């Protein structure tokens, strides 16, 4: 998907992964040459992420940082304000646990874009079928659409059609945009 959507090679991207979990996406991007910061707020997950980065041999391209979405001071400690701006923010299955969680996610994305983004920074969020269609997902999508230009990203499936029980993934791209006075 990244190769299709970005003119630059992956090796030139500066990426932040929100709620990285085991770090599959961030580690894959680091293996492709991107500079990646993998974030989470759970100390056990952070320890696992660090171990996974080491075991995958990407310590030169990836780092782990604690990011508490509710604590704005953690934002400046996870990224260097003097470093290169973020080209891409990614995350998967981040909207759960009630509508306030989605609101906090949007506030986090907005703050990260303000502090560390540039006009071309994109946000790419993946939502598995277990979350799509939930009230939390619908509330998040409406709130995101009010703040950002949203688009679904088509993923070419080279394999068999999705079988029952397989968790399909929908990718949504958020791009910072300004609302006109008539849109507000």
N, C-alpha and C positions, 0 to 999 in steps of 0.2 A: 504494500500500500504506500509506504513512504517513497519508494522509487517512482511510483506513478504520480504522486502528488507534489513532490519537491524537485525543482530543477537541479538543486545542488546535490552533491553526493552525500550520503549518510555520514561520511567521515568528517564533514564540515559542520555537522549539527551539534548544538549545545542543548541538551535535553534534561528535563526534570520529570521523574515519574512520581506521581502521587499515589500513596497507599500501595507501595510496591509489592507487598506480600513476600513471595519467594524471589521476586526479581526477574522473572522470565523475560518480559519485554525489555526492560532496561539492560539486562545482560546481553540479550541478542543485539540490541543497538550498539552496545559497547564493542561487541565482537565484530560488528560491521564498521567500527571506527569512530562512532559518535562519542562525544564526551557526555557522560550521564551522571546525574545525581539521583539516587534512588532514595525515596523518603517513606517514612512510616512514623507512627507515634508509639508503637509498642516496643519496649526494650528487647523482648525476646525475638520479635521479628527483625529488629535492627541487627541483632547478633547473627541471626540466620542469614540475613542479606550479606553481611560482611563475609561470612564463611562461603557463601555461594559465589561472591565476587572473586574471592581468592581461589576457590576450586576451579573456576572457569577461566582463570588467568587474565582477568581484565582490570586488575588493580590500577594500572596506569591510565585507564580510560573511564573508570567508574568509581564513585564514592558513595558512602552511605551517610545520610543525615536525618536527624530526628526533626519532624515537622508536625507540630500540634496546630491544627487548623484554628483552634479557639484561642491560641496565644500568638498574637502578632509578632512578639519579640522573637519567636522561634524562626520567623521568616528570614531575618537578617543573619541568623547564625547558620542557616543551612546553605546559603549561597553567598558568594562574595560580590558585593555591590560594584566593586571595581573590575570584576571579571567580565568576560564576554556575556552579552545578553542572551537570554533564552530564545532559541529558535522554535522549540517545541515543548509542550507540556502534555504528558500522556497519563492515562489512568484507565483502570478496568474495574467494573463492578463496584463503583464508589458510591452509588446512590441506594442506600438502604437504611433501615433504622428510623424511619419517620421523616416527615417533610423538613424538619429543622436541619437534618444532616445534609440534605441537598442544598439548602440555603447556605449553610456553612461552607460547603464545597464551592459554590458560586462566589462567595466572598473571598475565599482562599485564592481561587483562580484570578479574580479581579485584582487582588493585592499583589500576587506574583507577577501579573502582567504589568502593573504599575511600577513595581520596584525593579523588575529584572527583564521585562520584555522589550521588544522593539515593534515598530509598525507591522512587521511581517510575522510576528510570533503566532503560531497556531496552537490550538488545544485539540487533542484527539482523544476522545473518550470511547471506550468499548463497553457495551452493555450486553451481557448474556441474556438469553431468553428467560431465565428465571427472574430477572428484574424488570424486563420490559413489560409494559402493561400494568404494572403496579401503580397504586396511587402515588407513591414516592417518586417513581420515574416520570409520571405525567406532570406532577407539580414541578419537578426539576426542569423538565423540557420546556414548560411554559415560561418559567422564570428565566431560563437561559435564553430563550428566543426573544425575551423582552430586552436583554442586554447585549446579545451577540448575534452575529449572522451565523445561523446554523445550517449545516448541510449534512445529509447522510453521505457516507463514503461507500461507493460500490466496491465490493471485494470480489475479484474474479475467483471463482471456485473451479479449480482444474480437476477436482476429484468427482466422486459420485454425488448425486443430490443428497441433501441432508436427510438422514434417516430419523425416525421417531426416537426420542431419547437423547439425541445429540444436541448439545447446547449451541445453537447458532449465535453468532455475535453480530451486533449492529454497531458500526462505527459512526460517531457523530463528530463533526468538526465544528469547533467554535472559533470564529475569527472576530477579533475586536472590531467593533463598528460603532459609529456614532448614530444615535437616533436624532432625527430632525424634530423640531418643535411639534410638528403635526403628528409624529409617531408617539410622542410622550403621553 
